[in-house]
Amino acid sequence: MRVLVLTTDAFGGYGGIAKYNRDLITAICSHPNCVEVVALPRLVSGELGELPEGVTYITGGVGGKAKYVFSVLSVVLKAPDFDLVVCGHINLLPIAYLAKKITNARLMMIMHGIDVWEAVGGRIYHYLLRHVDMSVSVSELTKRRFARWAPVPEKRISILPNTIDVDTFKPGERSANLVKRYGVENKSVLMTLGRISADERYKGFDEVIDVMHLVLQEIPDAVYLVCGDGDDRPRLEEKVRNQGLQQSVIFTGYILEEKKIEHYRLADVYVMPSHGEGFGIVLLEAMACGIPVVASAADGGREAVRGGELGSIVNPDSPYEIKSAIIQALHGRTGFVPEGLDYFSNNNFKRRCRAILNRALYGEDP
């Protein structure tokens, strides 16, 4: 089995989608019938790191749409003996469909969340989607939202939720250096980590800032650690100033991937009352580090906490619910990894991925 993976970013990328794509490529490589995975990313932001055995990672298409299309066509015309084409984002579906036609391979498309919640691309995409053999969603919510508009039979949509490496993300002591840097010694620390982008104002930063004055009435030593950076940060900083919360809301700036774990360990509660997360890998990472989480009932975060089994769920439009869940979590204990988190283990991710590949390629689970 040779697999062609067309993706936005994976190895050398940052954020939840890149993480998911790395895990997906690794899982495909683990399939007993896999001979080679040829992956072409659109973006590479950092060092590739160690690649799984069996992966050929071609970065010649980085640098523009035309360059990427040329790189993909060069690969498939030179060696078209692929059994499966994986389209890692719906925006790449036109070139993935062309690769399918050239190679006569099966086509599988990955859906990450808000990218497919509403109709995309008009008639052209409706035509292309009819030729997708298997669509894979990170959550049941995204599957339902996609199925509302897409001309795809439900039997051709599978669920493959995110995974977490519990050998890497695990409880530990607070970093003394970070405690000093942010001035959070003897503080009750709330945290949210993510891009602070004007295009992604659904992540819950505003909602937590808006309830901080309520939290401070009951927990006067509480601080909110906003981990991340982006073009929407100045707006949030102005909002904090307008509400007089400069001493209680701390902006850390961009957090390197290798520094995420020690930042999670600073927190007493991880809070993400979001509106548009397809899943929310950060919730798994925080829980694996022993941090209680408050997730949203309005998006894929609900599934990351297994409907409330692993963490709290709140209506992101209800300041009272958000405040109450935060207070309850702060009165709880940290350092405890919830039972049931192994549902998202690497082994279970690989098992689910293999079953989906078998359905996509053979129409069954051999």
Secondary structure as GFF3:
##gff-version 3
##sequence-region A 1 366
A	DSSP	beta_strand	2	7	.	.	.	ID=ss1
A	DSSP	alpha_helix	16	30	.	.	.	ID=ss2
A	DSSP	beta_strand	36	41	.	.	.	ID=ss3
A	DSSP	beta_strand	55	57	.	.	.	ID=ss4
A	DSSP	alpha_helix	65	78	.	.	.	ID=ss5
A	DSSP	beta_strand	84	87	.	.	.	ID=ss6
A	DSSP	three_ten_helix	90	92	.	.	.	ID=ss7
A	DSSP	alpha_helix	93	103	.	.	.	ID=ss8
A	DSSP	beta_strand	106	111	.	.	.	ID=ss9
A	DSSP	three_ten_helix	114	116	.	.	.	ID=ss10
A	DSSP	alpha_helix	122	129	.	.	.	ID=ss11
A	DSSP	beta_strand	134	137	.	.	.	ID=ss12
A	DSSP	alpha_helix	140	149	.	.	.	ID=ss13
A	DSSP	three_ten_helix	154	156	.	.	.	ID=ss14
A	DSSP	beta_strand	157	159	.	.	.	ID=ss15
A	DSSP	alpha_helix	176	182	.	.	.	ID=ss16
A	DSSP	beta_strand	188	193	.	.	.	ID=ss17
A	DSSP	alpha_helix	205	218	.	.	.	ID=ss18
A	DSSP	beta_strand	222	227	.	.	.	ID=ss19
A	DSSP	alpha_helix	233	242	.	.	.	ID=ss20
A	DSSP	beta_strand	249	253	.	.	.	ID=ss21
A	DSSP	three_ten_helix	257	259	.	.	.	ID=ss22
A	DSSP	alpha_helix	260	264	.	.	.	ID=ss23
A	DSSP	beta_strand	269	271	.	.	.	ID=ss24
A	DSSP	alpha_helix	281	288	.	.	.	ID=ss25
A	DSSP	beta_strand	293	296	.	.	.	ID=ss26
A	DSSP	alpha_helix	301	304	.	.	.	ID=ss27
A	DSSP	three_ten_helix	306	308	.	.	.	ID=ss28
A	DSSP	beta_strand	312	314	.	.	.	ID=ss29
A	DSSP	alpha_helix	319	330	.	.	.	ID=ss30
A	DSSP	three_ten_helix	341	344	.	.	.	ID=ss31
A	DSSP	alpha_helix	346	362	.	.	.	ID=ss32
###
